[in-house]
Amino acid sequence: MNYVILCFKNFIHRMLSLFSFGSKSVTNDLDIFIKTNTGNTISVSLDSSWDIRNVKEIVAPKLGFQPDEVKIIFAGKELKDNITLSECDLGQRSVLHAVTSKKKAKVIPIHDTVIEEEDLGSKPLNETLQDADFYNSRDDKVPLDLSKGKVNFYVYCPTCKSLKSGKLRVRCETCRSGAFTVYEDPQNWDDVLKHKQIPGYCENDLCPSKKSGRNGEFNFAAFFFKCSEHTSLGEEDEAVPLYLIKTNLREVSCLACGDICNPVIVFPCKDGHVTCLDCFRQYCSVRLSERQFWQHPDYGYTLACPTGCPDSFIEEVHHFRLLSDAQYAQYQKFATEEFVLRSGGVLCPQPGCGMGILIDEGCKKVACVNGCGYVFCRDCLQGYHIGACSSNEENIDSASCSYNVDPSKAANARWDEASKVAIKVLTKPCPKCRTPTERDGGCMHMVCTRAGCEFHWCWICQGPWTRECMASHWFD
């Protein structure tokens, strides 16, 4: 009898709250999408003060079921009836997953009060993880002796184009559906970033590998992040986790300035050296201006711990998004240039261009097709010339090299006839690098002014400067 009365009171309370006759005021301040396990999507406006039971009472009739036959899943957890939407870390246009469940809720007596198991409550995964638990390794025998707080994630948001706080989300690794519940919470970054770490159950009826039962075969969770500071752009709206940025739980001082700041960068070295974000930006800026980033074969253009620790390179290069837009553009430019050079390519030597060009092995004639249109010699980086770049070098046949020239740029790259004549009369090419050289008086001993060449040659015989040249025509 008591149970029947309690259920009736709960029913009246929920109905009153839905129609604004109770203590709650309906504002419909959340525009939410609800996806079903059959692939349908429903758009609803909800009040953030409502609980999940209210949501079920709205959604169930649209699906042709009773509220007790519907489960609401969000961020890797089944949301229990007594959890309010304000506790679920929901943003505008977030997606909840409604799946049908014929299982009736159990009734559990607690201290002479009868409650439904569905009302015991579970918050989304992002709200249940604790800082002290998540930052502790599974193998760490000395847990953090600190009061627990909700874990703080930091991301680079492509939409906001800056460092933002992030929200952890989860989906089925097989079908990418968000109608997925995890069997256990992740305990560290490896659980989140690596594949097949956390098992779970996919409720999507369309999943090609849907399994049942924890003791049998199961699916794995695929974790991803969203920015918590802008309206959701859908399930594919993702942010990049900056997992080296952490809450400074241990209050470690910065290795550069000595201040205790929060949050901080923790380098992936054995000692986990810590630096504040301002000093990290300064460290990156100085290394960038000196072009001292390292082209790592696996991680790309990156930096290691400032103390020189081994195995401390930053793998996720989006951490360098902490630089200014101009600095990050320069970082990308340098990274591209280093990649081109290490791949056997060249950079266009034309001032103001610098376009990276990947070329075939043995090809001497290079055209900057996608850049300024300049045609140059691969070996000496001067304007393309016939013959060898140095006096003792054999001619290289480049007729078989394939290249393209932009006709419009080639038309504008021609010298007028007067310039051609003047160059022929007043200049001679360096025998080594073929740089046009003008003699304005003095002896016949010439020294090429091109950096890296500096070849000594004779203006008369146009060969290497020798004692015979000195004796025969030094001042001819």
Secondary structure as the mmCIF struct_conf table of DSSP 4:
data_model
#
loop_
_struct_conf.conf_type_id
_struct_conf.id
_struct_conf.beg_label_comp_id
_struct_conf.beg_label_asym_id
_struct_conf.beg_label_seq_id
_struct_conf.end_label_comp_id
_struct_conf.end_label_asym_id
_struct_conf.end_label_seq_id
HELX_RH_AL_P HELX_RH_AL_P1 ASN A 2 LEU A 18
TURN_TY1_P TURN_TY1_P1 PHE A 19 SER A 20
BEND BEND1 GLY A 22 LYS A 24
STRN STRN1 LEU A 30 THR A 36
TURN_TY1_P TURN_TY1_P2 ASN A 37 THR A 38
BEND BEND2 GLY A 39 GLY A 39
STRN STRN2 THR A 41 LEU A 46
TURN_TY1_P TURN_TY1_P3 SER A 48 SER A 49
STRN STRN3 ASP A 51 ASP A 51
HELX_RH_AL_P HELX_RH_AL_P2 ILE A 52 LEU A 63
TURN_TY1_P TURN_TY1_P4 GLY A 64 GLY A 64
BEND BEND3 PHE A 65 PHE A 65
HELX_RH_3T_P HELX_RH_3T_P1 PRO A 67 GLU A 69
STRN STRN4 VAL A 70 PHE A 74
TURN_TY1_P TURN_TY1_P5 ALA A 75 GLY A 76
STRN STRN5 LYS A 77 LEU A 79
HELX_LH_PP_P HELX_LH_PP_P1 LYS A 80 LYS A 80
TURN_TY1_P TURN_TY1_P6 ASP A 81 ASN A 82
STRN STRN6 THR A 84 THR A 84
HELX_RH_3T_P HELX_RH_3T_P2 LEU A 85 GLU A 87
TURN_TY1_P TURN_TY1_P7 CYS A 88 ASP A 89
TURN_TY1_P TURN_TY1_P8 GLN A 92 ARG A 93
STRN STRN7 VAL A 95 THR A 100
HELX_LH_PP_P HELX_LH_PP_P2 LYS A 103 LYS A 106
STRN STRN8 VAL A 107 ILE A 110
TURN_TY1_P TURN_TY1_P9 HIS A 111 ASP A 112
STRN STRN9 THR A 113 GLU A 116
HELX_RH_3T_P HELX_RH_3T_P3 GLU A 117 ASP A 119
BEND BEND4 LEU A 120 LEU A 120
HELX_RH_AL_P HELX_RH_AL_P3 LEU A 125 THR A 128
STRN STRN10 GLN A 130 GLN A 130
HELX_RH_AL_P HELX_RH_AL_P4 ASP A 131 PHE A 134
TURN_TY1_P TURN_TY1_P10 TYR A 135 TYR A 135
BEND BEND5 ASN A 136 ASN A 136
TURN_TY1_P TURN_TY1_P11 ARG A 138 ASP A 139
BEND BEND6 LYS A 141 VAL A 142
BEND BEND7 LEU A 146 LEU A 146
STRN STRN11 LYS A 150 LYS A 150
STRN STRN12 PHE A 153 CYS A 157
TURN_TY1_P TURN_TY1_P12 PRO A 158 LYS A 161
STRN STRN13 SER A 162 CYS A 172
TURN_TY1_P TURN_TY1_P13 GLU A 173 CYS A 175
BEND BEND8 GLY A 178 GLY A 178
STRN STRN14 PHE A 180 VAL A 182
BEND BEND9 TYR A 183 GLU A 184
BEND BEND10 ASN A 188 ASN A 188
HELX_RH_AL_P HELX_RH_AL_P5 TRP A 189 LEU A 193
BEND BEND11 LYS A 194 LYS A 196
BEND BEND12 ILE A 198 ILE A 198
STRN STRN15 PRO A 199 CYS A 202
TURN_TY1_P TURN_TY1_P14 ASP A 205 LEU A 206
TURN_TY1_P TURN_TY1_P15 PRO A 208 SER A 209
BEND BEND13 ARG A 214 GLY A 216
STRN STRN16 ASN A 219 CYS A 227
BEND BEND14 SER A 228 HIS A 230
TURN_TY1_P TURN_TY1_P16 GLU A 235 GLU A 236
STRN STRN17 ALA A 239 ALA A 239
STRN STRN18 VAL A 240 PRO A 241
TURN_TY1_P TURN_TY1_P17 TYR A 243 LEU A 244
STRN STRN19 ILE A 245 LYS A 246
TURN_TY1_P TURN_TY1_P18 LEU A 249 ARG A 250
HELX_LH_PP_P HELX_LH_PP_P3 VAL A 252 CYS A 254
TURN_TY1_P TURN_TY1_P19 LEU A 255 CYS A 257
BEND BEND15 ASN A 262 PRO A 263
STRN STRN20 VAL A 264 VAL A 266
BEND BEND16 PRO A 268 CYS A 269
TURN_TY1_P TURN_TY1_P20 LYS A 270 ASP A 271
STRN STRN21 VAL A 274 CYS A 276
HELX_RH_AL_P HELX_RH_AL_P6 LEU A 277 SER A 289
TURN_TY1_P TURN_TY1_P21 GLU A 290 ARG A 291
STRN STRN22 TRP A 294 HIS A 296
TURN_TY1_P TURN_TY1_P22 PRO A 297 TYR A 299
STRN STRN23 GLY A 300 THR A 302
TURN_TY1_P TURN_TY1_P23 PRO A 306 THR A 307
TURN_TY1_P TURN_TY1_P24 PRO A 310 ASP A 311
BEND BEND17 GLU A 315 GLU A 315
HELX_RH_3T_P HELX_RH_3T_P4 VAL A 317 LEU A 322
BEND BEND18 LEU A 323 LEU A 323
HELX_RH_AL_P HELX_RH_AL_P7 ASP A 325 ARG A 342
TURN_TY1_P TURN_TY1_P25 SER A 343 GLY A 344
STRN STRN24 VAL A 346 LEU A 347
BEND BEND19 GLN A 350 GLN A 350
TURN_TY1_P TURN_TY1_P26 PRO A 351 CYS A 353
STRN STRN25 GLY A 356 ILE A 357
TURN_TY1_P TURN_TY1_P27 GLU A 361 GLY A 362
STRN STRN26 LYS A 365 ALA A 367
TURN_TY1_P TURN_TY1_P28 VAL A 369 CYS A 372
STRN STRN27 VAL A 375 CYS A 377
TURN_TY1_P TURN_TY1_P29 ARG A 378 CYS A 380
BEND BEND20 GLN A 382 GLN A 382
STRN STRN28 GLY A 383 GLY A 383
BEND BEND21 ILE A 386 GLY A 387
BEND BEND22 CYS A 389 SER A 390
TURN_TY1_P TURN_TY1_P30 SER A 391 ASN A 392
HELX_LH_PP_P HELX_LH_PP_P4 GLU A 393 ASN A 395
TURN_TY1_P TURN_TY1_P31 ALA A 399 SER A 400
HELX_RH_AL_P HELX_RH_AL_P8 PRO A 407 ASN A 412
TURN_TY1_P TURN_TY1_P32 ALA A 413 ALA A 413
HELX_LH_PP_P HELX_LH_PP_P5 ARG A 414 ASP A 416
HELX_RH_AL_P HELX_RH_AL_P9 GLU A 417 LEU A 426
STRN STRN29 THR A 427 PRO A 429
TURN_TY1_P TURN_TY1_P33 PRO A 431 CYS A 433
STRN STRN30 PRO A 436 GLU A 438
BEND BEND23 GLY A 441 GLY A 442
BEND BEND24 MET A 444 MET A 444
STRN STRN31 HIS A 445 VAL A 447
BEND BEND25 ARG A 450 ARG A 450
TURN_TY1_P TURN_TY1_P34 ALA A 451 CYS A 453
STRN STRN32 HIS A 456 CYS A 458
TURN_TY1_P TURN_TY1_P35 TRP A 459 CYS A 461
BEND BEND26 GLY A 463 GLY A 463
STRN STRN33 PRO A 464 PRO A 464
HELX_RH_AL_P HELX_RH_AL_P10 ARG A 467 HIS A 473
BEND BEND27 TRP A 474 TRP A 474
#
